[in-house]
Amino acid sequence: MKYTVILLGKKTVAKNTVAFEFERPKDFTFCAGQYATFKLIDPVFTDEKGPMRAMSFASPPSADTLLIAMRMSDSAFKKSICELSCGDVVELEGPFGKLVLDKDDTLPIVCIAGGIGITPFMSMISDEQEKGFPREITLLYSNCNPEEATFFDELNAIIHKNLTVVSTMTDIEKNTDWRGECKKIDQDIIERYVSNDSRSLFYLCGSTGMVVAMKTILESMGVPKDHIKMELFGV
């Protein structure tokens, strides 16, 4: 389905990362983890990639508005969407995507996110929070540093026995106050924080390189292919 939606607001949510909030059409439904395509109308800037991008929802399916977030760059689309003002409209089509939670909520979930790949997992975790966290969720979240970690404070503010958030930073200066993990997500981190890996379902979202690397590691650990779901993020 195609819709025309109004921009309600925008704000910086991490270094070089902006969240955009749009009105939600009354008949629009989606599952946590899904995405839609957003097409700009008469964009200020243009390039060969065009005025449309696929963006995952960061908001839960119950929210009255639609929230997306993106890492800023010099692309025409991102420069143009930043020029929008409240009240401007964009075209939305969707929802799309199969990166959704399994209907069996007795199976543990492991979400592995790289950078802005956190957005669909923010939707999932918010949705599960509303339901009282019926399933175990472990989030392994990789960023260069805390300043670039989107929704970092919001995620760490959620306290529940069925939610474990493990953040790791890959580019930390020696004088930082960070005391958590300081390397890329690897087999060691997965094995230390995931206790039910034989039953767990793994959800991967991030850059192509990161997602492919995680898939390779999981398969080498013996995780069945049908226990691995992936979403690749472009720029």
N, C-alpha and C positions, 0 to 999 in steps of 0.2 A: 504493500500500500504506500501511496505517496501523500505527503502532507506538507503544508506550509506552516512553519512554526516561528514564533516571535522570541527574540533574545530578551531575556529578563534581567540578566546581569552577568558580569565576568569579574574574576579576581585572581590574583597570583596565589598559588597554593604551594609552590616550591620554587627554587631558583630556576628561572627560565621556563616555568611551567604555569599555564593559565587554565583555569576551569571556566566553562561557559554553561550557564543555566538557561534552558529554553522552556517555553510553555509546553505542556503535554496535551496533545489532542485527546478529547474525551473518549474516543473509541480505540486509542492506541494501547496495545498490551505487548509485553515482552517478558522473557525469562531472564533472571539474573545471569550475567555472563555474555548476553547477546550484544550485538552492535547494530548500527544503522549507517546509511550513507548520508552525509550532509553536503548539500550543493549550494554554493554561494550564488546569489543573483547579482549580476553586474559587479563582479569583484573589482577592487581598485587595481590590483596587480594580476598579471596573467603569466603563465609559463606553459611549457609543453606537457606538464602533468595534469593540467586542467583544474577546474574549480570545485572538484568533488573529492571527499575523503571518507573512508570507513572509520567510524569511531565507536569504541565500546562505551556503554553506559556505565557510569560510576555510581549512579543512584539505584536504589532497590526498586523492584517492580511496583511497590505500593506507593512510591513517592508521587506527589502532585505535579512535580516538574521533572525535566530530563537534564541530567548533569553529565557533561563530558569534560575531559581534561587532556591537554596536549603539551608536549615539550616544544617550545618555540624554535624556529629555524628561519632561514632566509627564503623558504619556499614561498611562492606567490600566494598559495592558499592560506598559509599561516599568517603572513603579513596582512592579507586582506581580511581574515576573520577578526584580527585584532583591531581593525579599523571600524568594525561594526559598533553601533550604539544601541542602547536599550530601546526596544521598539522596532528595530530592523528585523527583517524576516529572512529565513533560509528555507530551502527545500529539504525535506527529510524523507527517506525511503527505508522501509524495513518493517519488522526486525529481521536480522539474519544471524547465522552462526549456531554451531553445535557445542560451544564451550559452556555447557550448562550442567548443573549438579545432577547427579544420578538420583533417580526416584527412590532408591534404597538408601534411607538415611542411617542405616546401621553400618555402612561402610565408611571407614575413615577417609578423609579428603586431605590431600597435600597440594597446596597451591605454590608454585614456584614462579616468582615474578622478577623481571628485570626492568628497573626504571619505570617508565610510564606504563609498562605492562601490568601495573597494579590495578588499573581502572576496572576491568571486569571482576577482579577479585574483591574490590571494594564493594561492588554491587552485591556479590554473593555473600560476603560477610555481613553486610548490613541487613540483607534479607534473612539470613540465618539468625542474626541477633534478634530480629523482630519475632522469630518463631521460638526463641529460647534456646538456640543452639542444640537441636536434637542430635546432631552428629559431631564427631571429632574433626576439627579443622586445624591443620598446621600450615602456617604461611611462612615460606622461606623467601625473603625479600632482599634483593641485591641492588645497591646503588653505589655511586662513586663516593658520596659523602652525605651526611644527614641533611645538609642544606638543599640537596637535589632530590630528596626522598618525598615523593608526592603522597599526601594523606598520612604522613609519618605520625604526627601527633594524634590524629583521629584514630588510627589503628591501635596505637599504644594506650589509648584511653579506654578501649574496650576490654573489660576484665571478665573472663568466664573460664571455668574449668575445662570447657571443651574447645577453647581457642588458644593456640600457641602461636605467637608472632616472633619470628627470629629474623632480625635485620643484620645484614652484613655489609660492610663498606669496603670498597676496593681501592680507594685512593685517599687515605687518611694521612694528614700531616702529623709529625711527631708531637706537636704541641696541642693537639686536640684533646677534648675531654671525653671523646668516645672510648668506651670500655667494652664494646661488644665484639663480634666477629669482624675480622679484617682481611677477608679474602673472597675470591669468587666462590659461588656455591659449587661444591664438588661432592664426591662420594662420601668423603669424611663427614661433611656437614649433614648430608642426608641421613647417614647411618646413625649419627649422634642424636638427631632430633626426631626421627621418624621411627617409632617403635613397632608399628603394625604394617610394615612395608609389604608383607605377603598379601594383605587384604586391601591395602590402600589404593585409592584411585588418584592418579597424579594429573594435575592440570598445569600446563606450561604456557606462559605468555610473556613476550618480550621481543627483542630483536631476533632476526633470523639466526644469526650466529649463536646467540645464547640459547634459543629454543632447541636448535639442532644439537648443541653440546649437551644439554640436559637430557634429551631423548637418548643420545648415545650412552651416557652414563647410566641411565635407568635400565636400558636394555642389557648393558653389561652386568648389571646387578641382578638380572633375572626377572625384572618386572615385565609381565605380559604386555604385548603391544595394545591389547584392548583395554588395558588399565591406564593408558597414557592418552590424554587429550591435549591438543595444542592450538594456539592462536599466535600468528606472527604479526608484529607491529612494524609498519613502514614509517616513513619520515614525512 
